[in-house]
Amino acid sequence: MGEHRLKTIEENERAHIITALRQCGGRIRGINGAAEILGVPPTTLASKMQKLGIKR
């Protein structure tokens, strides 16, 4: 079996945020927005997105 590199927490977080954004059509705030789905304040999500280089 080949070696499988484990993703970093940052890589997992980035993929998880992108999945949430796709699920809610790119919306961060409001009912069923990505922040609500992920259980974080919209400002926290926006700063995480900026840090991880995620654009809407």
mmCIF file as Biopython writes it, N, C-alpha, C and O atoms, coordinates in Angstrom:
data_model
#
loop_
_atom_site.group_PDB
_atom_site.id
_atom_site.type_symbol
_atom_site.label_atom_id
_atom_site.label_alt_id
_atom_site.label_comp_id
_atom_site.label_asym_id
_atom_site.label_entity_id
_atom_site.label_seq_id
_atom_site.pdbx_PDB_ins_code
_atom_site.Cartn_x
_atom_site.Cartn_y
_atom_site.Cartn_z
_atom_site.occupancy
_atom_site.B_iso_or_equiv
_atom_site.auth_seq_id
_atom_site.auth_asym_id
_atom_site.pdbx_PDB_model_num
ATOM 1   N N  . MET A ? 1  ? 0.844   -1.199 0.000  1.0 0.0 1  A 1 
ATOM 2   C CA . MET A ? 1  ? 0.000   0.000  0.000  1.0 0.0 1  A 1 
ATOM 3   C C  . MET A ? 1  ? 0.879   1.248  0.000  1.0 0.0 1  A 1 
ATOM 4   O O  . MET A ? 1  ? 1.896   1.298  0.691  1.0 0.0 1  A 1 
ATOM 5   N N  . GLY A ? 2  ? 0.482   2.249  -0.776 1.0 0.0 2  A 1 
ATOM 6   C CA . GLY A ? 2  ? 1.223   3.497  -0.822 1.0 0.0 2  A 1 
ATOM 7   C C  . GLY A ? 2  ? 0.982   4.339  0.422  1.0 0.0 2  A 1 
ATOM 8   O O  . GLY A ? 2  ? -0.017  4.173  1.122  1.0 0.0 2  A 1 
ATOM 9   N N  . GLU A ? 3  ? 1.901   5.227  0.676  1.0 0.0 3  A 1 
ATOM 10  C CA . GLU A ? 3  ? 1.751   6.108  1.831  1.0 0.0 3  A 1 
ATOM 11  C C  . GLU A ? 3  ? 0.726   7.192  1.518  1.0 0.0 3  A 1 
ATOM 12  O O  . GLU A ? 3  ? 0.719   7.771  0.431  1.0 0.0 3  A 1 
ATOM 13  N N  . HIS A ? 4  ? -0.124  7.446  2.479  1.0 0.0 4  A 1 
ATOM 14  C CA . HIS A ? 4  ? -1.121  8.512  2.335  1.0 0.0 4  A 1 
ATOM 15  C C  . HIS A ? 4  ? -0.752  9.629  3.284  1.0 0.0 4  A 1 
ATOM 16  O O  . HIS A ? 4  ? -0.679  9.429  4.497  1.0 0.0 4  A 1 
ATOM 17  N N  . ARG A ? 5  ? -0.524  10.791 2.737  1.0 0.0 5  A 1 
ATOM 18  C CA . ARG A ? 5  ? -0.194  11.941 3.563  1.0 0.0 5  A 1 
ATOM 19  C C  . ARG A ? 5  ? -1.468  12.457 4.213  1.0 0.0 5  A 1 
ATOM 20  O O  . ARG A ? 5  ? -2.475  12.682 3.541  1.0 0.0 5  A 1 
ATOM 21  N N  . LEU A ? 6  ? -1.417  12.638 5.492  1.0 0.0 6  A 1 
ATOM 22  C CA . LEU A ? 6  ? -2.549  13.185 6.222  1.0 0.0 6  A 1 
ATOM 23  C C  . LEU A ? 6  ? -2.614  14.678 5.963  1.0 0.0 6  A 1 
ATOM 24  O O  . LEU A ? 6  ? -1.591  15.362 5.996  1.0 0.0 6  A 1 
ATOM 25  N N  . LYS A ? 7  ? -3.809  15.186 5.707  1.0 0.0 7  A 1 
ATOM 26  C CA . LYS A ? 7  ? -3.976  16.627 5.491  1.0 0.0 7  A 1 
ATOM 27  C C  . LYS A ? 7  ? -3.710  17.379 6.784  1.0 0.0 7  A 1 
ATOM 28  O O  . LYS A ? 7  ? -3.938  16.867 7.880  1.0 0.0 7  A 1 
ATOM 29  N N  . THR A ? 8  ? -3.221  18.608 6.632  1.0 0.0 8  A 1 
ATOM 30  C CA . THR A ? 8  ? -3.039  19.455 7.812  1.0 0.0 8  A 1 
ATOM 31  C C  . THR A ? 8  ? -4.400  19.953 8.283  1.0 0.0 8  A 1 
ATOM 32  O O  . THR A ? 8  ? -5.383  19.880 7.545  1.0 0.0 8  A 1 
ATOM 33  N N  . ILE A ? 9  ? -4.456  20.451 9.494  1.0 0.0 9  A 1 
ATOM 34  C CA . ILE A ? 9  ? -5.702  21.021 10.015 1.0 0.0 9  A 1 
ATOM 35  C C  . ILE A ? 9  ? -6.131  22.185 9.130  1.0 0.0 9  A 1 
ATOM 36  O O  . ILE A ? 9  ? -7.317  22.356 8.847  1.0 0.0 9  A 1 
ATOM 37  N N  . GLU A ? 10 ? -5.167  22.979 8.700  1.0 0.0 10 A 1 
ATOM 38  C CA . GLU A ? 10 ? -5.476  24.117 7.830  1.0 0.0 10 A 1 
ATOM 39  C C  . GLU A ? 10 ? -6.087  23.656 6.507  1.0 0.0 10 A 1 
ATOM 40  O O  . GLU A ? 10 ? -7.045  24.262 6.026  1.0 0.0 10 A 1 
ATOM 41  N N  . GLU A ? 11 ? -5.549  22.600 5.919  1.0 0.0 11 A 1 
ATOM 42  C CA . GLU A ? 11 ? -6.100  22.064 4.665  1.0 0.0 11 A 1 
ATOM 43  C C  . GLU A ? 11 ? -7.518  21.529 4.877  1.0 0.0 11 A 1 
ATOM 44  O O  . GLU A ? 11 ? -8.403  21.747 4.049  1.0 0.0 11 A 1 
ATOM 45  N N  . ASN A ? 12 ? -7.720  20.833 5.985  1.0 0.0 12 A 1 
ATOM 46  C CA . ASN A ? 12 ? -9.057  20.325 6.297  1.0 0.0 12 A 1 
ATOM 47  C C  . ASN A ? 12 ? -10.045 21.459 6.535  1.0 0.0 12 A 1 
ATOM 48  O O  . ASN A ? 12 ? -11.184 21.404 6.071  1.0 0.0 12 A 1 
ATOM 49  N N  . GLU A ? 13 ? -9.611  22.482 7.255  1.0 0.0 13 A 1 
ATOM 50  C CA . GLU A ? 13 ? -10.476 23.622 7.545  1.0 0.0 13 A 1 
ATOM 51  C C  . GLU A ? 13 ? -10.862 24.336 6.249  1.0 0.0 13 A 1 
ATOM 52  O O  . GLU A ? 13 ? -12.019 24.711 6.058  1.0 0.0 13 A 1 
ATOM 53  N N  . ARG A ? 14 ? -9.889  24.519 5.367  1.0 0.0 14 A 1 
ATOM 54  C CA . ARG A ? 14 ? -10.140 25.184 4.090  1.0 0.0 14 A 1 
ATOM 55  C C  . ARG A ? 14 ? -11.174 24.398 3.268  1.0 0.0 14 A 1 
ATOM 56  O O  . ARG A ? 14 ? -12.126 24.975 2.742  1.0 0.0 14 A 1 
ATOM 57  N N  . ALA A ? 15 ? -10.977 23.092 3.164  1.0 0.0 15 A 1 
ATOM 58  C CA . ALA A ? 15 ? -11.900 22.249 2.402  1.0 0.0 15 A 1 
ATOM 59  C C  . ALA A ? 15 ? -13.302 22.274 3.024  1.0 0.0 15 A 1 
ATOM 60  O O  . ALA A ? 15 ? -14.300 22.307 2.304  1.0 0.0 15 A 1 
ATOM 61  N N  . HIS A ? 16 ? -13.374 22.260 4.349  1.0 0.0 16 A 1 
ATOM 62  C CA . HIS A ? 16 ? -14.658 22.258 5.049  1.0 0.0 16 A 1 
ATOM 63  C C  . HIS A ? 16 ? -15.416 23.565 4.811  1.0 0.0 16 A 1 
ATOM 64  O O  . HIS A ? 16 ? -16.625 23.550 4.577  1.0 0.0 16 A 1 
ATOM 65  N N  . ILE A ? 17 ? -14.711 24.685 4.869  1.0 0.0 17 A 1 
ATOM 66  C CA . ILE A ? 17 ? -15.334 25.994 4.623  1.0 0.0 17 A 1 
ATOM 67  C C  . ILE A ? 17 ? -15.824 26.072 3.180  1.0 0.0 17 A 1 
ATOM 68  O O  . ILE A ? 17 ? -16.933 26.545 2.928  1.0 0.0 17 A 1 
ATOM 69  N N  . ILE A ? 18 ? -15.014 25.617 2.237  1.0 0.0 18 A 1 
ATOM 70  C CA . ILE A ? 18 ? -15.417 25.647 0.825  1.0 0.0 18 A 1 
ATOM 71  C C  . ILE A ? 18 ? -16.660 24.804 0.606  1.0 0.0 18 A 1 
ATOM 72  O O  . ILE A ? 18 ? -17.559 25.211 -0.130 1.0 0.0 18 A 1 
ATOM 73  N N  . THR A ? 19 ? -16.728 23.645 1.227  1.0 0.0 19 A 1 
ATOM 74  C CA . THR A ? 19 ? -17.909 22.784 1.116  1.0 0.0 19 A 1 
ATOM 75  C C  . THR A ? 19 ? -19.146 23.502 1.657  1.0 0.0 19 A 1 
ATOM 76  O O  . THR A ? 19 ? -20.209 23.460 1.037  1.0 0.0 19 A 1 
ATOM 77  N N  . ALA A ? 20 ? -19.012 24.155 2.802  1.0 0.0 20 A 1 
ATOM 78  C CA . ALA A ? 20 ? -20.142 24.885 3.392  1.0 0.0 20 A 1 
ATOM 79  C C  . ALA A ? 20 ? -20.576 26.029 2.490  1.0 0.0 20 A 1 
ATOM 80  O O  . ALA A ? 20 ? -21.773 26.248 2.307  1.0 0.0 20 A 1 
ATOM 81  N N  . LEU A ? 21 ? -19.629 26.757 1.927  1.0 0.0 21 A 1 
ATOM 82  C CA . LEU A ? 21 ? -19.955 27.871 1.031  1.0 0.0 21 A 1 
ATOM 83  C C  . LEU A ? 21 ? -20.696 27.380 -0.210 1.0 0.0 21 A 1 
ATOM 84  O O  . LEU A ? 21 ? -21.654 28.012 -0.655 1.0 0.0 21 A 1 
ATOM 85  N N  . ARG A ? 22 ? -20.257 26.262 -0.763 1.0 0.0 22 A 1 
ATOM 86  C CA . ARG A ? 22 ? -20.940 25.692 -1.940 1.0 0.0 22 A 1 
ATOM 87  C C  . ARG A ? 22 ? -22.364 25.284 -1.581 1.0 0.0 22 A 1 
ATOM 88  O O  . ARG A ? 22 ? -23.295 25.491 -2.359 1.0 0.0 22 A 1 
ATOM 89  N N  . GLN A ? 23 ? -22.521 24.706 -0.402 1.0 0.0 23 A 1 
ATOM 90  C CA . GLN A ? 23 ? -23.829 24.233 0.041  1.0 0.0 23 A 1 
ATOM 91  C C  . GLN A ? 23 ? -24.833 25.372 0.187  1.0 0.0 23 A 1 
ATOM 92  O O  . GLN A ? 23 ? -26.031 25.177 -0.021 1.0 0.0 23 A 1 
ATOM 93  N N  . CYS A ? 24 ? -24.347 26.565 0.545  1.0 0.0 24 A 1 
ATOM 94  C CA . CYS A ? 24 ? -25.267 27.688 0.749  1.0 0.0 24 A 1 
ATOM 95  C C  . CYS A ? 24 ? -25.146 28.744 -0.346 1.0 0.0 24 A 1 
ATOM 96  O O  . CYS A ? 24 ? -25.556 29.888 -0.148 1.0 0.0 24 A 1 
ATOM 97  N N  . GLY A ? 25 ? -24.596 28.381 -1.479 1.0 0.0 25 A 1 
ATOM 98  C CA . GLY A ? 25 ? -24.506 29.299 -2.607 1.0 0.0 25 A 1 
ATOM 99  C C  . GLY A ? 25 ? -23.580 30.479 -2.383 1.0 0.0 25 A 1 
ATOM 100 O O  . GLY A ? 25 ? -23.782 31.540 -2.973 1.0 0.0 25 A 1 
ATOM 101 N N  . GLY A ? 26 ? -22.571 30.316 -1.547 1.0 0.0 26 A 1 
ATOM 102 C CA . GLY A ? 26 ? -21.591 31.380 -1.316 1.0 0.0 26 A 1 
ATOM 103 C C  . GLY A ? 26 ? -21.982 32.393 -0.263 1.0 0.0 26 A 1 
ATOM 104 O O  . GLY A ? 26 ? -21.230 33.332 0.001  1.0 0.0 26 A 1 
ATOM 105 N N  . ARG A ? 27 ? -23.145 32.221 0.344  1.0 0.0 27 A 1 
ATOM 106 C CA . ARG A ? 27 ? -23.607 33.178 1.353  1.0 0.0 27 A 1 
ATOM 107 C C  . ARG A ? 27 ? -22.920 32.906 2.686  1.0 0.0 27 A 1 
ATOM 108 O O  . ARG A ? 27 ? -22.868 31.764 3.143  1.0 0.0 27 A 1 
ATOM 109 N N  . ILE A ? 28 ? -22.399 33.948 3.302  1.0 0.0 28 A 1 
ATOM 110 C CA . ILE A ? 28 ? -21.710 33.807 4.584  1.0 0.0 28 A 1 
ATOM 111 C C  . ILE A ? 28 ? -22.684 34.042 5.740  1.0 0.0 28 A 1 
ATOM 112 O O  . ILE A ? 28 ? -22.719 33.272 6.699  1.0 0.0 28 A 1 
ATOM 113 N N  . ARG A ? 29 ? -23.472 35.112 5.638  1.0 0.0 29 A 1 
ATOM 114 C CA . ARG A ? 29 ? -24.342 35.533 6.745  1.0 0.0 29 A 1 
ATOM 115 C C  . ARG A ? 29 ? -25.781 35.080 6.566  1.0 0.0 29 A 1 
ATOM 116 O O  . ARG A ? 29 ? -26.185 34.643 5.489  1.0 0.0 29 A 1 
ATOM 117 N N  . GLY A ? 30 ? -26.545 35.194 7.642  1.0 0.0 30 A 1 
ATOM 118 C CA . GLY A ? 30 ? -27.975 34.959 7.583  1.0 0.0 30 A 1 
ATOM 119 C C  . GLY A ? 30 ? -28.365 33.508 7.806  1.0 0.0 30 A 1 
ATOM 120 O O  . GLY A ? 30 ? -27.526 32.628 8.000  1.0 0.0 30 A 1 
ATOM 121 N N  . ILE A ? 31 ? -29.668 33.298 7.769  1.0 0.0 31 A 1 
ATOM 122 C CA . ILE A ? 31 ? -30.203 31.957 7.969  1.0 0.0 31 A 1 
ATOM 123 C C  . ILE A ? 31 ? -29.688 31.038 6.869  1.0 0.0 31 A 1 
ATOM 124 O O  . ILE A ? 31 ? -29.756 31.368 5.686  1.0 0.0 31 A 1 
ATOM 125 N N  . ASN A ? 32 ? -29.179 29.897 7.269  1.0 0.0 32 A 1 
ATOM 126 C CA . ASN A ? 32 ? -28.582 28.911 6.358  1.0 0.0 32 A 1 
ATOM 127 C C  . ASN A ? 32 ? -27.345 29.417 5.625  1.0 0.0 32 A 1 
ATOM 128 O O  . ASN A ? 32 ? -26.941 28.834 4.619  1.0 0.0 32 A 1 
ATOM 129 N N  . GLY A ? 33 ? -26.741 30.493 6.119  1.0 0.0 33 A 1 
ATOM 130 C CA . GLY A ? 33 ? -25.464 30.947 5.583  1.0 0.0 33 A 1 
ATOM 131 C C  . GLY A ? 33 ? -24.351 30.042 6.096  1.0 0.0 33 A 1 
ATOM 132 O O  . GLY A ? 33 ? -24.558 29.269 7.031  1.0 0.0 33 A 1 
ATOM 133 N N  . ALA A ? 34 ? -23.189 30.134 5.496  1.0 0.0 34 A 1 
ATOM 134 C CA . ALA A ? 34 ? -22.077 29.263 5.858  1.0 0.0 34 A 1 
ATOM 135 C C  . ALA A ? 34 ? -21.680 29.407 7.327  1.0 0.0 34 A 1 
ATOM 136 O O  . ALA A ? 34 ? -21.351 28.417 7.980  1.0 0.0 34 A 1 
ATOM 137 N N  . ALA A ? 35 ? -21.709 30.636 7.849  1.0 0.0 35 A 1 
ATOM 138 C CA . ALA A ? 35 ? -21.334 30.835 9.253  1.0 0.0 35 A 1 
ATOM 139 C C  . ALA A ? 35 ? -22.287 30.086 10.178 1.0 0.0 35 A 1 
ATOM 140 O O  . ALA A ? 35 ? -21.854 29.460 11.146 1.0 0.0 35 A 1 
ATOM 141 N N  . GLU A ? 36 ? -23.574 30.149 9.883  1.0 0.0 36 A 1 
ATOM 142 C CA . GLU A ? 36 ? -24.544 29.437 10.712 1.0 0.0 36 A 1 
ATOM 143 C C  . GLU A ? 36 ? -24.331 27.924 10.605 1.0 0.0 36 A 1 
ATOM 144 O O  . GLU A ? 36 ? -24.353 27.216 11.612 1.0 0.0 36 A 1 
ATOM 145 N N  . ILE A ? 37 ? -24.129 27.441 9.395  1.0 0.0 37 A 1 
ATOM 146 C CA . ILE A ? 37 ? -23.906 26.008 9.178  1.0 0.0 37 A 1 
ATOM 147 C C  . ILE A ? 37 ? -22.678 25.527 9.960  1.0 0.0 37 A 1 
ATOM 148 O O  . ILE A ? 37 ? -22.684 24.443 10.544 1.0 0.0 37 A 1 
ATOM 149 N N  . LEU A ? 38 ? -21.626 26.354 9.959  1.0 0.0 38 A 1 
ATOM 150 C CA . LEU A ? 38 ? -20.372 25.975 10.613 1.0 0.0 38 A 1 
ATOM 151 C C  . LEU A ? 38 ? -20.352 26.295 12.110 1.0 0.0 38 A 1 
ATOM 152 O O  . LEU A ? 38 ? -19.454 25.856 12.829 1.0 0.0 38 A 1 
ATOM 153 N N  . GLY A ? 39 ? -21.343 27.062 12.576 1.0 0.0 39 A 1 
ATOM 154 C CA . GLY A ? 39 ? -21.424 27.381 13.997 1.0 0.0 39 A 1 
ATOM 155 C C  . GLY A ? 39 ? -20.404 28.402 14.465 1.0 0.0 39 A 1 
ATOM 156 O O  . GLY A ? 39 ? -19.910 28.330 15.590 1.0 0.0 39 A 1 
ATOM 157 N N  . VAL A ? 40 ? -20.089 29.362 13.589 1.0 0.0 40 A 1 
ATOM 158 C CA . VAL A ? 40 ? -19.156 30.438 13.949 1.0 0.0 40 A 1 
ATOM 159 C C  . VAL A ? 40 ? -19.765 31.782 13.580 1.0 0.0 40 A 1 
ATOM 160 O O  . VAL A ? 40 ? -20.613 31.846 12.690 1.0 0.0 40 A 1 
ATOM 161 N N  . PRO A ? 41 ? -19.349 32.861 14.249 1.0 0.0 41 A 1 
ATOM 162 C CA . PRO A ? 41 ? -19.829 34.186 13.850 1.0 0.0 41 A 1 
ATOM 163 C C  . PRO A ? 41 ? -19.365 34.517 12.427 1.0 0.0 41 A 1 
ATOM 164 O O  . PRO A ? 41 ? -18.277 34.110 12.021 1.0 0.0 41 A 1 
ATOM 165 N N  . PRO A ? 42 ? -20.188 35.256 11.666 1.0 0.0 42 A 1 
ATOM 166 C CA . PRO A ? 42 ? -19.801 35.623 10.294 1.0 0.0 42 A 1 
ATOM 167 C C  . PRO A ? 42 ? -18.455 36.337 10.214 1.0 0.0 42 A 1 
ATOM 168 O O  . PRO A ? 42 ? -17.705 36.137 9.258  1.0 0.0 42 A 1 
ATOM 169 N N  . THR A ? 43 ? -18.142 37.166 11.204 1.0 0.0 43 A 1 
ATOM 170 C CA . THR A ? 43 ? -16.859 37.884 11.187 1.0 0.0 43 A 1 
ATOM 171 C C  . THR A ? 43 ? -15.683 36.914 11.327 1.0 0.0 43 A 1 
ATOM 172 O O  . THR A ? 43 ? -14.637 37.098 10.705 1.0 0.0 43 A 1 
ATOM 173 N N  . THR A ? 44 ? -15.868 35.889 12.147 1.0 0.0 44 A 1 
ATOM 174 C CA . THR A ? 44 ? -14.827 34.868 12.312 1.0 0.0 44 A 1 
ATOM 175 C C  . THR A ? 44 ? -14.631 34.103 11.017 1.0 0.0 44 A 1 
ATOM 176 O O  . THR A ? 44 ? -13.500 33.854 10.599 1.0 0.0 44 A 1 
ATOM 177 N N  . LEU A ? 45 ? -15.744 33.726 10.378 1.0 0.0 45 A 1 
ATOM 178 C CA . LEU A ? 45 ? -15.653 32.999 9.114  1.0 0.0 45 A 1 
ATOM 179 C C  . LEU A ? 45 ? -14.959 33.854 8.058  1.0 0.0 45 A 1 
ATOM 180 O O  . LEU A ? 45 ? -14.096 33.367 7.329  1.0 0.0 45 A 1 
ATOM 181 N N  . ALA A ? 46 ? -15.336 35.124 7.977  1.0 0.0 46 A 1 
ATOM 182 C CA . ALA A ? 46 ? -14.722 36.016 6.982  1.0 0.0 46 A 1 
ATOM 183 C C  . ALA A ? 46 ? -13.211 36.132 7.209  1.0 0.0 46 A 1 
ATOM 184 O O  . ALA A ? 46 ? -12.444 36.127 6.247  1.0 0.0 46 A 1 
ATOM 185 N N  . SER A ? 47 ? -12.777 36.236 8.462  1.0 0.0 47 A 1 
ATOM 186 C CA . SER A ? 47 ? -11.341 36.358 8.720  1.0 0.0 47 A 1 
ATOM 187 C C  . SER A ? 47 ? -10.614 35.043 8.438  1.0 0.0 47 A 1 
ATOM 188 O O  . SER A ? 47 ? -9.478  35.054 7.965  1.0 0.0 47 A 1 
ATOM 189 N N  . LYS A ? 48 ? -11.263 33.909 8.726  1.0 0.0 48 A 1 
ATOM 190 C CA . LYS A ? 48 ? -10.668 32.605 8.409  1.0 0.0 48 A 1 
ATOM 191 C C  . LYS A ? 48 ? -10.525 32.452 6.893  1.0 0.0 48 A 1 
ATOM 192 O O  . LYS A ? 48 ? -9.511  31.955 6.400  1.0 0.0 48 A 1 
ATOM 193 N N  . MET A ? 49 ? -11.551 32.886 6.165  1.0 0.0 49 A 1 
ATOM 194 C CA . MET A ? 49 ? -11.501 32.805 4.707  1.0 0.0 49 A 1 
ATOM 195 C C  . MET A ? 49 ? -10.348 33.641 4.166  1.0 0.0 49 A 1 
ATOM 196 O O  . MET A ? 49 ? -9.624  33.208 3.269  1.0 0.0 49 A 1 
ATOM 197 N N  . GLN A ? 50 ? -10.183 34.833 4.712  1.0 0.0 50 A 1 
ATOM 198 C CA . GLN A ? 50 ? -9.096  35.698 4.257  1.0 0.0 50 A 1 
ATOM 199 C C  . GLN A ? 50 ? -7.742  35.055 4.556  1.0 0.0 50 A 1 
ATOM 200 O O  . GLN A ? 50 ? -6.853  35.049 3.705  1.0 0.0 50 A 1 
ATOM 201 N N  . LYS A ? 51 ? -7.591  34.518 5.757  1.0 0.0 51 A 1 
ATOM 202 C CA . LYS A ? 51 ? -6.345  33.871 6.159  1.0 0.0 51 A 1 
ATOM 203 C C  . LYS A ? 51 ? -6.022  32.681 5.281  1.0 0.0 51 A 1 
ATOM 204 O O  . LYS A ? 51 ? -4.860  32.444 4.951  1.0 0.0 51 A 1 
ATOM 205 N N  . LEU A ? 52 ? -7.057  31.920 4.895  1.0 0.0 52 A 1 
ATOM 206 C CA . LEU A ? 52 ? -6.854  30.708 4.102  1.0 0.0 52 A 1 
ATOM 207 C C  . LEU A ? 52 ? -6.909  30.962 2.595  1.0 0.0 52 A 1 
ATOM 208 O O  . LEU A ? 52 ? -6.772  30.030 1.803  1.0 0.0 52 A 1 
ATOM 209 N N  . GLY A ? 53 ? -7.108  32.216 2.200  1.0 0.0 53 A 1 
ATOM 210 C CA . GLY A ? 53 ? -7.113  32.574 0.773  1.0 0.0 53 A 1 
ATOM 211 C C  . GLY A ? 53 ? -8.351  32.082 0.029  1.0 0.0 53 A 1 
ATOM 212 O O  . GLY A ? 53 ? -8.281  31.753 -1.156 1.0 0.0 53 A 1 
ATOM 213 N N  . ILE A ? 54 ? -9.487  32.033 0.730  1.0 0.0 54 A 1 
ATOM 214 C CA . ILE A ? 54 ? -10.730 31.571 0.110  1.0 0.0 54 A 1 
ATOM 215 C C  . ILE A ? 54 ? -11.511 32.782 -0.377 1.0 0.0 54 A 1 
ATOM 216 O O  . ILE A ? 54 ? -11.795 33.702 0.390  1.0 0.0 54 A 1 
ATOM 217 N N  . LYS A ? 55 ? -11.852 32.770 -1.656 1.0 0.0 55 A 1 
ATOM 218 C CA . LYS A ? 55 ? -12.681 33.844 -2.238 1.0 0.0 55 A 1 
ATOM 219 C C  . LYS A ? 55 ? -14.062 33.283 -2.514 1.0 0.0 55 A 1 
ATOM 220 O O  . LYS A ? 55 ? -14.213 32.091 -2.779 1.0 0.0 55 A 1 
ATOM 221 N N  . ARG A ? 56 ? -15.069 34.137 -2.451 1.0 0.0 56 A 1 
ATOM 222 C CA . ARG A ? 56 ? -16.446 33.672 -2.714 1.0 0.0 56 A 1 
ATOM 223 C C  . ARG A ? 56 ? -16.706 33.520 -4.178 1.0 0.0 56 A 1 
ATOM 224 O O  . ARG A ? 56 ? -17.808 33.139 -4.573 1.0 0.0 56 A 1 
#
